[in-house]
């Protein structure tokens, strides 16, 4: 088989929201009915094969001989049943099924023309994908996974044979590993030579909330070095792998009318609202990163929990698996990450009503009592994942992108830190790379302080709460009250906890808040929390472990409800069983993970309500959290 006459297509439809892909290594699952595979019935020159396993994800690898008499369908509807492709805008209200296509170029030319021909996609649609940052290339095809078939290995070896690579001037002086590094395609007319690997995220993750927000009204502060944004829930701070357009940094830049995009300095989850710092320069990006490293940045959170949360420091240990849901344990486990947060206060508040939940896309989640929630102010003492500046497949629909536009900036705002997508509140976006670094430094030096407001479904005790989190970087995060060697310490301080009305149905609908099935939805508990450690999902996991999950948290509330009814089902909980073997315990862990739900659609009861650094010299507060609007 000659490399010049071959087009290799690694076509993939991935289920269960698996979007973060760095190479085909993660793609091999089961035989798929994809565009290329189905073309087999119409093209006698096509040979398709696949490696299978028992998961629901689907993948096909195919090799298609390129001949002049081979025709491509003129319709924009692919033969495998995909919808008709037109443009990426206007933004759909729901994300479509993930579709990632992998190609090896058979004949050099403009990248847009090649993708249109190879995938039967209209030029304007492909141009949109490139603008969104959803198309990547590498000079040399990455190595197939260990599960690849002999045929797949043969194709890879043919297109990467030393005799072939020696004739490619573009990779001279580079190692194979360097040549396999992927980069984003930035121009529709970018030339790709034969042998180039291309990855196309045909269905990027979308963020329709970006187009519903008055971004100027979300700007908290504008300085020469950075912008502080009150990030809305349901948005990404800096974009994702396949969407850098729909982000907070981009839209904040536009709202301010800036010519240089704001830069992300830190992250909060897509479902989290609140304070985010965006840098205006690369220099300040570095400065802020330094402040984070030095622990000079303090963030407080407001969490709306479904049950009361004890005031004080809460410590858990998180399994080190980078995948949701995050599993945590009260017991110390070797290798697990410490999670510590401080609940500063916890007060009863009304459970968000149906209108509010619908507006903000809050899931019901089946919590048994949905009358009272608990608003907790939390100081995060350790910090774990779930990010602000977009996702791996969408850096367009992010807070950074939309804040940049709202401000009318010409240079995009940059993400300096993260909060969960379902969390709202303060986020700092850097205007320069320099301030991005500065802010990162402040985080490292622990000079940044963040306070959170959490709306809990049950009361949370005042004081420091300590758990230990299993060091598995995967959601849900499992935590335990008991120290376990290797598990991560989780500490937060509940500063106050007060009763508030549970958000009504109108509020819940407005903000897309899941119901989750909590049994009593009359009173919630608003807690002010000082986070003493920062772990991914730390506040969400720790409050759920205390029996006070956050209102709308469709991932952790279902498990909390199950544990209320069957206390011994949590292998890391207070009433955990004694297991006779490791096999029995692993089975119990698997069953416990299965009790957790999906990631929230839009909002949960959590706000990064205040962010400060340099001993309070710079201090910013978010507006009222979404669950208070019905009260007003």
N, C-alpha and C positions, 0 to 999 in steps of 0.2 A: 504494500500500500504506500503510495507516494504522498508525502505531506502536502504538496501543492495541489493535489486533487481531492483533498479530504476536508469535510467540515465535521468537526466533532461537536455534538451538542449534549450537554449534561442538563436535561430538563427536569425541573423539580417542582412539585406542588407539596408544600409542607403544611401539615396540620398542627393543631394545638398552639398556634401563635408562635412557632419557632422561627424567628426572623433574623437572629443575630448569627450571621454566617460569615466565616472568614475564608473558607475554602471548600471544595467539594468533599473534603474529608468528613464533614458532618452530614452529608446529604444522603448516603446510601441507606435506603430503608426497604421498600417493597416495590414490586412492578407497578408502574403507573400508566394510566391512560392519558398520556400527555400529548402535546401537539406533534412532537417528532415521532413518538412511538406509534401513534395512530396513523401517521402518514404512510406507515409500512404497507397498508392495504392499497395505496394508490401509487406507490413508487417501487418498482421492482428492484431498484438499486439500493434500497434501504435495509440495513440490518440492525435490529434492536435487541438489546439484552439488558438484564437487570440482576441485582443481587437482592434477595429478599430476606426479611425477618418478620417477627410477629407484631411489629408496631403498626399504628394506623397511618404513619407518614408514608408518602409515596414518592418514588423516584424512578426515572428511566434514563438509561445511557444509550445513545444511538450514534451510528456512523452513517453519514449520507454522502454518496458520491455525487460530486458536482459536475453536471454535464449541460451543454448549451440548450438541449431540448427539454430540460426539466423546467416546468412552469410552476409559478407560485400563485396561489389563489389571490384574486384581487379584492375579495371581501375582507372587511376588518373583523369578521367573526371567525375565530379559529375553529378547526375541525373537531377539537376536543370539547366543545361546549362552553368555552369562555364567552363572556358577554362581549358585545361589540365595543371596540375601542375607539374613542374620539379624542378627548383631551382629559388632562388630570383635573382641570377646573371647569365648572364649579366643583367644590369639594363634596363628595358624597357624605351622607349622614352616618353611614356605617362602613367599616372596613370590609373589603372583600377577602376571599380566601388567599393566603399567601401564594405567590407564584414567583419562583426564582429560576432563571434560565442561565445555563453555563455553556459557553461556546468557545471553540478554537477556530480562529479565522483561517479560511482556506485561501483567500485571495485578498491582497492588500487594497485599501481604499478608505474613504471617509467612514467613520464609525457609524454615523446615522444611517447611511445607505446600507451598510452591511447588516445591521440589526433589523432594519425594516424587511430586508429580503429574507433573512434567516428565520425570523419569527412571525412574518406576515402581520406586521404592525404598521399603522399609518405614520408617516413622517412627523406630523405635529405631536402625536402621542409620544413618540420616542424622544423628540426634542424636549418635551415636558419632563420626561424621566431624567434626562441629562441635567436639565435645570434644577430638578429636585435633588440631584446628587445620588440617583439610584442606579447608576451604571459605573462599573469598575473594570479595570484591565490590569493584566500582568504580562510582562514580556514573555514569560514561560509558564505553561500550564502547571498548577500545583499538583503535587503527588496525590494519586487516588488513595482512598482509605484502605486499611488492611483487609476489609471485607470485599474488596473489588474482585471481579471475576477475571479469569485469565485473558479474556478478550479486552476488558477494560485496561488491564495492565499492558497488553500489547499495544493498544492505541497510544497510551501515555508514553511508552518507551519509543514508539516510532516518531512522535512529534517532539520528543526531547532527546533523541539520540545525539551523541556527541558529534557525529558527522553532519547532522542537520544544524545543530546549534553553532558549530564552528563557522558556518556560512552566514550567520546573522550578525551583521556589524553592530546592531543596536545593543547586543549584550556583551560585546568585547570589554574586558576589564571587570566584569561583574561575576560574582559567584552565582551558582544556580539558585541558592537561597535568596540572594538579593534580586535576581531576575524574576523570582516567583512572588515577590511582594506586590500586593495590589494597591492601585491608586485610583482615585475617582476621575472619571472622564468629565472634563469641564467645558468642552466645546463640541458642537454638533458636527463640525467639519474636521475634528481631530483625526489624523491619519493613523490607521492600525495596520501593521504589516502582517503577512502570512505567519501563522504560528502564535499570534497573540491570543492570550486567554481573555475572555470577556464574561463578566457576570452582570446580569440584568435583573433588577428587582422590578418585575412587571407590575406588581400590586404593592406599592409602598404603603407603609402604615400612615393613615391619615389622621388629621387633628381638626375636625370641623369647628371645634370651639374657638379656634383662632379667628374665625370670621364673624363670631358673635360678640367679641369683646371690644369695648371702647378702650383701646390700649393707652391713650393719653391719660385717662382717668386712673390707670393702674400704676402710673409712674409716681414713686414716692419721693425720689430725690435725683437731681442731675448735678454732677460735679465735673471738673475738668478730667478726672481720671476714671470715674465710674458712674454707673446709673444703678439706682436701687429700684427694683420692680416688685410690685405686689402681684406675684404670679397667680393667674387663675387656675383652678383645678381643671383637669382634662386637657392640659397643654404640656408640651415638652419644653424644657429650658433652652437647650441648644440644638435640638434636632436629633434625628436617628440615622442609622446607617444608610437608609434609603430615602430620607426626607430631611433636608437641611433648610427647606423653604418654610414649612409651617412650624415655626419655633418661636419662643418668647424673644430670643435674641434678635431674630429677623424682624418681627413685628414691632418690637420696641424701638429698633433702629429707625424703621419707617415712620413710626408715630412721632419721633423726635426730630425727623428730618435730617438725620445725621448722614454724612457722606461716607464715613468709615463704619463698617458693621461692628456692633457690640459683641464682646467676647464672653463666653461662659467662664466663670471663675469657680463655681461650685454647683451642686445639683440638689434638687429635691424631686421626689417621685412625680410622675405625670398626674397622679390622682390627688396630689397634695397642693394646697394653695399657700401663698405667703411670701415672705421676703426673700428675694434673690438679688445678689450683687452681680452686675454685668460690667466687665471692664471696657473702657473706651480705647485702651492701647494694649499692645502685647506686653509692654513693660509693667503696667499695673496688674495685668493678669498674673505675671510672675510674682509681683509684690504680694498680691492677695493670697496666692497659693502658699507663699512663704509664711504669711500670717496664720493660715490654716495649719500648716505643718508645725508651727511654733505654738499652736493652741492659743492664739491671741484673738480668735474669732469665737464669739459666744452666740448661740442660737437658742431661743426659747420657742416651744411649740404649744399650741392649743390643740388638745385632742378631745373629740366628742366620743366618749365611751358609752357602751351599752349597759355598763354596771359600774358601781363605785370603784375607785382605785385608791389604794392607801397612800397617804402623804409620806414622802421620804424617798430614799434611794431604793430602787428595785434592780436586782442583779439576776441575770440569766446567762446561759451559755448557748451559743448558736453553732449549729452544725456547719462546717466549712464547705458547703456545696453551693456553687454559684447558680442556683436555680430556685425559682419560686415553687411552692411556698417555703419560707425559711423556717426550719425546725429549731426550737429552743428547748432547753431543759433547765430546771432549777438546780440540778446536780452538776458539779464540775466533771467534765469529760475531757480527757487528754486530746489536744488538737482542736477542741471547739473554741470559738471566739467569745471572749467576755463581752457582755452587753450590760451597760449600766445607764440608767436614767434616773433623774430626780423629779418626782412629782411634787411640784411646788404648791399646788392647790387643786382641789376637786370640788365642784359644786353641781348641784342638780339643776338641770335646765329641761325645758320641754323637748320631747323627741320631735325631730323635724316632721312636719306634716307631709301628706302625699304630694301636695303641690310643689313644695320646696324640693322634695326628693326627686320628683320628675324633672324639675327645672335643671337640677345639677346632676342628673343621671345617677343618683344614689341608689344602690341595690337594696332591696328589702332584707334579703339574707335569711329571713325566717326567725329572727330573734323573738323569743316568746312574749316578752313584755316591751311594748313600744310606746310607752307614755312618758317616761322620764329617762333622759340621758344624763351623762355626767361630763361636764366640761372641765378638762384637766389642763393645767399649765405645766409644761414639762421642760426640764433642762436635760438635754441629751449629753450624757457623759462619755459615751463611745459612739462612733458613727459607722454604720454599715450601709450597703449599697442602695439601689433604686434612684435613678438619676434624673437631672433637670434639663440638660441641654440637648434634647432630642433623643431619638432612639437609633439603634444601629442601622435601621432601614429608612429613617425619615428625619433629616435635619432641617427640612423646610418648615414643617408645621411645628414650630417650637416657640417658646416664650422669647428666646433671644432674637429669632427672626422677626416676629410680629412686633416686639417692642422697638426694634431697630426701625421698622417702617413707621410705627406710630409717632416716633420722635423725628422722623424725616432725616435720619442719619445716613450718610453715604458709606460709612465703614460699619460693618455688622458688629453688634454687641457680642461679647464673648462670655461664655459660661465660666463662672469662678467656683461654683459649688452646686450641689443638687438637692432637691427634695422630690419626693415621690410625685408621679403624675397626678395622683388622686388627692394630693395635698396642696392647699393654697397658702399664700403668704409671702413673706419677704425673701427675695432672691437678689443677689448682687450680680450684675452683669458688667463686665469690664469693657471700657471703650477702647482700650489698647492692650496689646499682648504684654506690654511691660507691667501694667497694673494687674493683669491676670496673674503674672508671676508673683507680684507683691502680695496679692490677696491669698494666693496659695501658700505663700510663706507664713502669713499670719495664721492660717488654718493649721499648718504644721506646728507652729509655735504655740498653739492653743490660745491665741489672742482673740479669736472670734467666738462670741457667745450668742447662742440662739435659744430663745424661749418659744415654747409651743403651747397652743391651746388645743386641747383634745376634748371632743364631745363623746363621753363614754356612756354606755348603756346601764352602768351600775356605779355606785360610789367607789372612789379610789382613796386609800388611806394617805394622809399627808405624811411627807417624809421621804427618805431615800429607799428606793426599791431596787433590790439586786437579784439578778438571775444570771444564768450561764447559757450561752448560745452555742449550739452545735456548729462546728466550723465547716459547714457544707454550704457552698455558695449557690443555693437553690431555694426558691420559695416553695412551701412556707418555711419560715425560719422556726426551728424547734428550740425551745428553751426549757430550762430546768431550774428549780430553786436550789438544788443540791450542786455543790462543786464537783465538776468532772474534769479530770486531767485533759488538757488540750482544748477544752471548750472556752469560749470567749466571754469575759466578764461584761455584763450589761448593767449599767447603773443609771438611774434617772431620779430626779428629785421632784416630787409632787409638791408644789408651793401652795396651791389652794385647790379646793374641789367644792363646787356649789351646785345646787339643784337648779335646773333650767327646764323649760317646757321641751318636750320631745318635738322635733320639727314636724310640722303637719304635712299632709299628703301633697299640698300644693308646692311647698318648699322643696320636698324630696324630689318631686317630679321636675321642678325647675332646674335643680342642680344635679339631676341624674343619680340620686342617692338610692342605693339598693335597700329594700325593706329588710331582707335577711332573716325575717321570721322571729325576731326577738320577742319573747312572750309578753312583756309589758312595755308599751310605747307611749307612756304619758309623761314621765319625768326622765330627763337625761341629766348627766353630770358633766359640767364644764370644768376641766382641770387645767391649771397652769403648770407647765412642766419645764424643768431645767434639765437638759440632757447632759449627763455626766460622762457618758461614753457614746460613741457614734457608731451604730451598726445598722446594716440594712434592715428595714422593717422593725427596728428595735422598739419604738413606742407602740406600734401596732401589736407586735408579738407579746411584749411584756404586759400591756394592759389586758390583752386577751387571756394571758396566763393567770392574771389576777381575777378573772371572771368578770372583767369590765371591758369588753371589746368596744372599739369605736363604732359609732353609728355609721351604717353604710358600708362597713368593711366586709365585703362579700368573701374575702379569703379567710379571715380569722374568726369572724363571728359564728359561722356554721359549726366550726370545731368547738368553740366555747359553749354553744348550745348543747352539743352532743355530750361534752364533759359534764355539764350541769346535770344531765339526765343519767349519765353513766360515769361517775367520777373515776373509776378504775381504768377507763379506756385510754387515757393519756399515759404512755410509758414513762413520761418525764414529769408528771404532775404530782401534786401533794399526796394523792391516793393511789399512786402507781403500784402495780402488782410486782411480786417477786417472781422472776422468770427462771426456770430451771436450766435453760440453755441459751446461748447467744442466738441460735436459730429462732427460738420462740420470741426473743426480744426484737430481732430484726423484723419478724413478721408483724409484731405489734406496732413497730415504728411505721412500717408500710401502711398498715391499716389506719394509723393515726393521721398520716399524711393525707390519706384518701378522704378523711373527714373535712379537710379544708376545701374552700371553694375557689372560684376564679378571681383574678385580679379585678378590682372595681372598675366600672365603666367610666365614671367621671370623678365624682367627689366622695370623700369620706369626712368624718368629723375630725379633721386635723388641719391646723393652720400653723405655719411658721410665723408667729405673731410678732416677733421682735428679733432683730439681728444687730449686734454691736461688735466693735473691735477696738483694739488699742485702749483697753480699760475704760470703755464707754465714750471715748473721744468722738467716735462715729457711732451713732445709734439711730435706728430707723424702726418704725412700727408699721405693720400692715393695717388695712382698714378692718371694719367689723367682719368677723367670720360669717360665712354664708348662712349658718343656722340662726343668727340673730336677726335676720331681715324680717322674719315673720313677726318678731316681737316689736320691731320698730313700726 
